[in-house]
Amino acid sequence: MPRTPRRPSLRRLVVAATLAVLLTVLGVLLLRADDAPPFRPSGASLRLVPDDALITVQVVADQTRAPVDDALRRLDDLPGGTALLGRLRAQLVPEGCPPITVRTRDVTVALLRTRAGGPAAPLVLLGRGGTRTDAGPVRRCGGRTSQRLGRFVAVGPAALVRRARRLLGAPRARGSLAADPLQRRMVSGLPDDRLITAWMTPDGVRRVLATRGDGAAALAAALDRPDLGGVALGIVPTGDGARVVARLDTTSGAGRAFAADTPVAAPASAVGTLLTTDPLATASRVLDVIAATRGETPKDLAALLSAVVDRIDVAIGGAVRRDVVGALRVPSEVVLTPGPAPTGGVATGTAARGLAVTVVVPVTDGRRAAAALARLRPRLARALGDRRFTVRRVAGRRSWSLRLPGGGGAGYLVDGDRIVVYTSRAAAEAVLGPGPRLTDRVDWDRGGGESRNRPMSIGFLDFSQLVRVAAPPAGSARAADRALLDGLRRVTSARMRSRTEGREATFDVDLRIP
């Protein structure tokens, strides 16, 4: 007797959708701009996606065009790529079921809940061309349901395929993601020549992305904000790699712009640096990303410290808000360096493991800021559990440090008209010490001649060093994270820039892939 096909679990179906996103991102990393790019997704498939989708990804995957076919072939040859593709194919087409033979250039994967409060599962829409607007017969096999809906084939759990069927021919696409005004506004601002388009709701970022492996959790920590309305993301091939453009609906991030050619404090040993108008939020987000890569839950340090400091500041007459927060000059700088070596200095080479964060915050009057922080210190120590500040010398300056309730430690010092906050004494000494800067070592084009040269933040990451020092130990990473690391090892550097207008924050990340 023929073997009964296995019914894929909802968890495995969600894994399949996550793998689809991962594979398409890695595929774009392998595309070069000198190949003729395929057409970007038309957006017509969104008329069949319910408007409560948590995450939706549209991919140009026209296998009849040489660039895409070649990229998929090379992806299959990646370390770990064969296993990932095999797992994806097995979940989309269960064992014993006939294959789906549609050759398409428009693939959409939408994650939706199959019932209120239930787990998420993928609805896959494969564009097949033509002009038909009717629905074809329903086909079921191995727990998978498929049906032609107009010029698309819908594949997924029966409940999701039925929901897509009800949207077919709906007046003005009512009830679909195509009619969602926020999604339309945010996606319309993405580059026209993108190969991948993604839309993520706040729940999609927090409840799906943040739980799908450490790499996805790190991305969720970078994107999330308390007032997040949604995220639109596009990926475009460039001459030396790929550009990732993210547009966020949020009120966070407004501030004063600054010149992109501002000198940096990051030493040549740094993994990367971020110039920003909001040092607390940026540093908190960096720490959350580092925590996510370790499999730890992000703590939103900015919200925690802001609440504690605000309460204390009222009791000391508002000195911190007046002489520190209200006296900030832009930009501040968040510097990433390898973690400390056992000998006490910044680790280098194969000994480098983990990341240290140093934040350099310029103020208008260092003496007034130091006095305000001195009044804050004893009350802050009591608020954090009756802890004591340790006084020591760092780079010849007097500094104060303490252990934090959640583990780890932090310290600060005042250097002239700069406040320096650090998680590693060795890293702070490297930032404050003499010697070459990061910009002396790396080729960082900060776009000095561009008309939009007034960013809200700008940064550079040395990916080759970042992956080496921040990657989990061999054998401990999940399969999806191992494949993501395989792809990231092809990236040598990343340039970042953000700007804010009204409720929209736009982030451009240029990945260099030799």
N, C-alpha and C positions, 0 to 999 in steps of 0.2 A: 504493500500500500504506500502511496506517496506520503511523505512526511508532512504533517500539518504545519503551515507557516507559523513562526512565532509572532505573537502580537507585541509590537513595540510598546514599552511603557511610556507614560507621559514624560518621565524624567529623561528617557533616552531621546525622545523627540525634541525636547528642549535642548539637549546636548547637540543634536543634529543641527538645529538652527544656529546655535552659537558657533559650531564649526563652520557653518556656511559663511557667517560674517568673517571669521578668522581667515578662511581660505581666500575669500575675495580680497581682503586687505593684503594678504601676502601675494596674491596674484598681481595686484596693482604695483606692489613694490618691485615686481619683476618686469613690468612693462617699461619700455623706454619711450621718450617723447618723439624719437625719430621714426618710430613705427606710426603708421597711419591709425589714429585712434578711432574706435568704433563710435557710433552715435550714443549719446547719453540716454538714459531711460526716459521714455516719453511722459511718464506719470499717469498713463491711462489705466495701469493696473491698480492704482490707488482707488479707483472707483469701485473696486471689488473688495477693498480692505475696510472692515468696520472701523469707525472713528475712535474706538476705545483700544486700539492696538497699542501695546506697551512699547515695542520696538519694531520698526519697519526698515528694511534694507532693500534697495533696488540696485541691481547689478547689470552692467552691460556685459553680456557673455555670449556674443554672437560667434559660435564655433565655426561658422562658415568663413569668418575673416581670419587671416593668418596671424595677426598680432595676438588675438585672444587665444586661439588654439595653441600657439606657441607658448604663451604664458601658462596655460593650464598644463601643458606637457612639462614645462620646467618646474612648475609647482609640484607635480607628481614626483620629480626627481629630488626635491628638497629632502634633507634629513627629517624624517618624521612625516613628510608630506604624503607618501604613499599610504601610510597607516591612517592618516586623517581622511584622505579622500575615500579610502575603502570603507571607513566607518560611516562617512556621510552618505555614500551610495547605498550602504546596507540599510540605513534608517529610512531613506527616501523610498527605496524599493525593497521591501522585505523579501527574505528568502522564499523562493517558490512562486513569486509574483512576476508577471510579464514586465519587462523594462519599459520605461517611458522614453520614447524615441524622438520626442520633439527636439529639434535643433533650433535654438532660440537666441535672440540677442537681448531679451528683456526678462530677467528673473527677479522676482520679488519674494522676500521672506518676511512674514509678519508674525510676531509673537502676540498671541491673545490668550485670555483665560477662557477655558472651555465652559466654565460656570462661575457664578459670582463667588469670589473668595477662593476659587480653586487654583491649581497650578497652571502655568502657561504652556502652550503648545504652539508649534509653527503651522501657519497656513502658507503654502508655497504656490505662487502663481507663475506659470511658464508661458511667455508670449509665443503664439504660434502663427501670428500674421493673419492676413485675410481681412474680410469685412463682415463676417457673420456676427449677429447680435443675439442669437438664440442660445439655449442651453442644450447640451448633448446628454446622452444617457449617463446615469450614475454607475460607476464601476467600483467594486470593493474587492480587496484581497489583503490578507494578513493584517487586518486592522487599519489598513490604509484605504481612504476613499478618494476617488478622483472623478472629475467631471469637467467637460469643456463648457466654459462660460464665455460666450462671445468669441473673441480671438485669444483667449487665455485658457490654459488648463489649470484647474485648482486641485491641489493635492494636500491632504491632511486629515485630521480627525473628522468624522462625519458631521459633528456639530458645527465645526468651523466652515466646512464646505457648504453646508446649508445656509449659514449666515452670509457667505459670499454670494450664493445663488439669489438670496432675497434682495441683494443690492443691484443685481443685474437690471439695467434699464430704469433705475430709480430716477425720478425727476430731479434735475440739477444735482445728481449724485448724492441726494440727501441721505444722511446717516453714514456716509463713507469718509475715509480720511481725505479724499480729494476735495471735500467740501469744508474741511476744517480750516477756518480763517487763519489761525495761528500757524499751523503747519505750512499753509500756502505762502504766508508772508515770510517766514523764516527760510524756507527752501528757495524762494525766488531770489534771494540774495546770494546764493551759492554760485560759483563759476559755471558758465554755460558748458564748458568742455569737460565736465566731470564724468568719470566712469562709474563711480559709486555714489549713491545718495542714501543717507540714513536719517531717520527721524526717531527721537527718543523722548518719551514723556518722563516726568519726574519719577513715576513709579517704575518705569522701565529702567531708569538709571539706578534707582535705589534697591529695587526688589528683584531685578533680573540680572543686570550687568554686574552689580556689586557682589553677586553670589556665584558667578560662573568662572571660578579660577582666579588666582592672584593677579594675573595680567589684566583681566577684565575688571577686577576690583580696583586696581590702580587707576584705570581709565575712569571708572565711576567716581573715585575720590577726586580726580582732577576736574571733572565736569560739574559735580554737584554743588549747589548753593541752597541756602534755606528758602529763597524765594524763586527757585527755578520754575519756569513755565514750560520749557521744552528745549530740545537741542536738535539742530539741523546740521548734518555733517556731509561734506563732499570730498572726494579724493580725485586729484587731477594729476596726470603724468607731466613731468617737467624734463628739461634737458639733461639733468643729472640725478633724477630720482622721482620723487612724488611730492605733491603739496596736499596737505590736509587742512581743510577750512572748516572750522566749527563756528556756528552762530547760536548764541544762547539768549533766550528770553529771560532777563533777570534785571533787577534794579541794582544789583551789586556791581562794584567795579568802577563807578563814576569817580573821576578825580582829575587832577591837573596833568596835562600832557607835558612831555619833556623831549629834549633833543636826543635822537637815536645815537649820536656819536659821543654821549657822555662817557668820560673815562671810567673804567671798571676797577674795583678793588680785588677781584678774584685773582689769586696767584696762579702761576703757570701750572701748578699741580692740580688745579681744580677740575672736577668733572664737568661743571657747568656753572652758569650764573644767570640770574634773572633780575633785571632792573624794573622796578615797579613803583606805582604810586600808593599801593596799599600793602605795606610790609607785613602787618599782622595776618591778614587774610591769606596772602601769598605764602608766607612761611608755614601757616597752619595747613594749607592745602598740600604743600610739599611734604610735610611730616605725615599727613594722612596717606599720601601716595606711597611713601616709604613703608608705613605700617601695613598698607594693603599688600605690598609685594612680599611682606613677611607672613602673610596670612592672618594678620591681626586686624581687629575692628578699628577703623578710623575714629578718632576721639574728638575732632573739631576743636582743636586747642584754642582757636581764635574766640569761639563762642564761650568756652569755659573761662579763659582768662579775662575776657571783656566783662563778663558778669561779675567776677570776683573783684576786679580792679575798680569797676564802676561803683560798687557798694563801698569799697574802702575810700575812694576818692571823695565821695560825699562827706565822709567823716573828717577828711583832712583839708576841706575847703576848696576842692576842685583843682588842686595844684597839678595833678598829673594831666588832666584834660587841658589845662591852660598852658603849662610849660613843656609838655611832651607832645601829646596828641595834637594840640592846636598849633604847635611850633614846628611841625615836620616840614622839611624841605624835600623836594623831589629831584631825582628819584632815590628811593632806597634800593638796596641790593641784597638779594638772597643768594648766597654762595654755597655750592655743593662741593665738598671735597671728600676723598676717601677717608674712611674711619681711621682712628689712631692706631699706630703700631704698638706692640708691647713695650718698645723702648721709649715711647712717649711722643714721638713725632708723627707726622702724617704718613701713613703707610704708602708704599709704592710697589709697582710690579705685581708679582703673583701673591705677595703678602697682603695686598689691599683687599679688605672685605668690609662691606657696609658703607654707609654714607654719614657724613657729619654736615650739619647745617649752621651757617654763620650769617647773621642778618646785620647789615650796616645801615643805620638810620641817621641821616643828617638832620640837625635841628638848628634853629636860629640862635640859640644861646645855650651852650653846653653846661654852663654853671647853674643856670636856673633849672635845667632838666635834671642835673645830678642831685640838686637839693630836693626836687619833687620826688625822685626815686628813692632818696634816703628816707623821706617821711613814709613812703609806701612800704619799704622793706619789712619792718617788724610786723606790721599788720598782715602783709601778704604771707609771711612765714606762718603766722598763727592760723590764717584762713586755710592754708594748705595742710593743716594737721600738726600745728605746733612744731614746725621744722626750723632748723637753724641755717643761716647763711654762712658759708665758709669764705673767709677773706684770703685772697692769694694774689700773687703778681702774675700777670699775663702780658707778655711782650713789654715789660717794664711799666705797665699800668696796674693800678689797684683794681681788683675785680671781686665780685660777689657771686657765689654759686650755691645751689642747693639741689637735693634730690627731689624729683617730682613724685606725686602720689602713684601714678600709673607705671612707674619705673623710668629709668634713665635720669639724666640731670640736665641742668641748664645754668648758664651764668651770664653776667653782663658786666660791662665796664663803660666808662665815658672817656673817649679819646678826643680831646678838644671839643669841637661842635658835632661830634658823632657819637651815637649810642651804638655799641656793638653787643649783640646778644648771640650766644653760641651754645652748641651742644657738645663741643669738644674743645678743650683748651688748646690742643695742638693745632686744630683747624683755625682758631682765632689768631694764634701766633703767626700762622702762615699768611693769613689775610692782612695782618697789621705789619708784618715784617717786610724788609727790603727784598729786592729781587724782581725777576721778570713777572709780568702779568699774563693772564690767560690770553689776552689779545696779542701778545708777543709770540705765542706758540701756535695758535690756530688761525685759519683763514676764515674770519667771521665777517661776511658782507652784511652790514647793518642797514643797507639801503639809504645811504646818506643823500643820494640825489633824488629820492622819490618825493613826490608831492605830499604823500601821506606820512611824512617823516616826523609826526608828532604823536607817538604811541602812548598808550597807557601802561604797557609793559613790553619788554623786549628781552629775549634770552637766547642762550646758546647751550647745547648739550653735546659733549664728546661721547657719542654712543658707544664707540669701541671700548672706552674705559668704563662707561656706565654699566654696560652689560656684564663686564668682568667683575666689578666690585659689588654690584647689587643683585646679581642672579642668585637664586637659591642653590644650595649644594647639589652636585650631580646626583641624580637618582631620587631626589626629594620632590621635584616639581611634578605637577600633574601633566597628563598627556597634552592637553591644550596649551598649557604654559610652555612646555618643552618645544612645541611647534612654533609658538610665538617667539620664543628666544632664538630659535633657528633662523627665523626671518629677520629679527632685529639685529642679529650679528652681521647681516649684510649692510646695515645702515652704519655709516661712519660718523655722521653728525646731524644735528637738527637745529634749525634756526626758528625762533618763535617771535611772534609779534601780536599784540592785541590792541584793540581800539574800542571805544564805547560811544554809542549814540542813542540817547533816549533809553529805552528798555533793552536795547540790543547790544550785546558784547560779541565781537568777532575776533576769532583767534586763527592766525595763519601759522602753520608749521611746515617748513620746508625740510624734507628728508633727503640727505645726500646718499646715493647708492651707487658706488662706482661700478 
